[in-house]
Each structure stands twice: as structure tokens, then as C-alpha cells.
Amino acid sequence: MVLWVFGYGSLIWNPGFDFDEKILGFVKGYKRTFNLACIDHRGTPEHPARTCTLESDEEAICWGIAYCVKGGLKKEQEAMKYLETRECEYDQKISVDFYKEGDSLKPAVTGVLVFVSTPDPVGNKYYLGPAPLEDMARQIATANGPNGNNRDYLFSMEKALSNICHEDDSIIELANEVRKVLSRPKEKITGSDSPLKSHALVHLSALPEGTVVDSR
């Protein structure tokens, strides 16, 4: 067996597992959004960070990197164990077709694994949902956790997409809005502001002790 995994977020610049091949390309019918809560790495349960997930959009394509793990069952199991732990805030694994640049008709690889978050604010406690651009920017500009700031994740995402020559306009727009927030006097972006939440009420709790988190 051969395992293929599609990286569209931090896996682009920091896969973190042993792989044998990687291909630049895209998947169809999904768009990248910053609607997933991160509470143990770039944020906290009281002040959740926003990280990216994929959501269905028939007209969209999403660029990223497909990673191939070969070498037998043990190697695949080790990669999956790592990914299951790292992607613990995603609640669904799906299988998609992956296309290479220059050929949007015939998939280069079928059955590529993708971790996504179900857009269900009731059934999925880590789904924050959409919010006005400025509200999202303020949340990202101020959220931080044990392993860094939320804004650094966003800026790394922006840079990674630029490095593969497939910028995402929505990411650029959000990153620029965060820069506007950061350019304001400190007291105006922190002060006594209450934690920013999504439009849907969410109740977040910390992950079990000992859970390993990634560089998102």
C-alpha cells in the first residue's frame, strides 16, 4: 500500500513526518478558510486562535502539496500515528483526487487523504465559523499559545503559498488586515477587549494532557 496525504496548511512548510515523494498541485471543490479553532498551540480555550481548514465550494480549487509515504505498512502506520495526533482538532478524514499543474482533467493521484473540520458549530466544538474580516484579524493578531502567536501561523501560510507560486487572495487579504491591526497603538488592540468568538457560541476545552501539537 501507498499513503498519500494532502497538505494545505502547516503541512506545506512543516510536514513533520517521513515521506518519500511530494508533488505540487491542487484539489477541486474545496476552499481554504480560517474557521478552525486552535486552543493548545497558537491559542487557549479562553482565547482560541484561528487556523485553516477546507470547506466545500464547487467552484474553488485549493493548492498545496501531496506527500507520498512508501516503504511498507510500518512506515505508513508511523506517519498516520503522527498525523492523527497532530491533526487532532480536525474531526473528519476524506479522500480526494489530486491534480498536478497543467492537467486539470485527469487526476495525478486518486484517494489522497485530507484532514478537514466539519462546518458544524454544534457537533464540532472546534469549528468557529466565519466572522467579519476585521474581527478575524483582531482575533489572529492577539491570540497566542504555548508555542507561538496566531499571526505567525497566518504569515507562514502566506509565505508558503508565495514560495510555491500559488498565492491565495483570501489569505493575503486577511494577512494585510492583521498587519493593519498590529500597526495600531497597543492599547487599542489589547486593553480590556473580551475574547473574540465566532458567531456561533462555542465551548472549548483543552486537549488531553500529553497531546502532541504541531507548529500550526
Summary of the structure (lengths in Angstrom):
residues: 216
radius of gyration: 17.2
end to end distance: 28.8
largest distance: 55.2
contacts: 672
relative contact order: 0.23
helix: 26%
strand: 31%
